[in-house]
Amino acid sequence: MLRAQIQEFHASYVRCIDADNLEDWPSHFTSQCHYRVTNADNERDGLPAGLIFATSRAMLEDRVSALRHANIYERQRYRHVVGQVSILKSGLQQVECESPFIVARIVQSDETSLFATGVYRDIFELGGERLLLKQRIVVCDSSRIDTLLAVPL
């Protein structure tokens, strides 16, 4: 049942991003959360910096606001495919899991390319009406991003 809840969470999470409904994206996180996008080499070496780094839902909301009103970037859309969930630890208050992902990027010219692959390393808070992310570390397989990482993964 928990696995099904996590898979439903992923469906809702990526639907927000893929449908350009970014204002709803931060609602998938607890108010005090950790969201970081990094690469496998930095994660392996324990380097905490990330391409995107936030420590609260308010920071995620600010990022969306900046995307909408301040940043200039090539119009693009994403299409996420999230793989099977591996539950690593489960307790009464939280669950720790990993899920592989693939993201395609569609640019304004309608060209589609493989943008990123990697794994979501998540800690979900349990006990509320629905699952919320306490922590999501997005570990990209490659250290190379061919464009500005504007939209969250």
Secondary structure by P-SEA (a helix, b strand, c coil): caaaaaaaaaaaaaaaaaaccccccccccccbbbbbbbcaaaaaacccccccccccaaaaaaaaaaaacccccccbbbbbbbccccccccccccccccccbbbbbbcccccccccbbbbbbccccccccbbbbcbbbbbbccccccccccccc
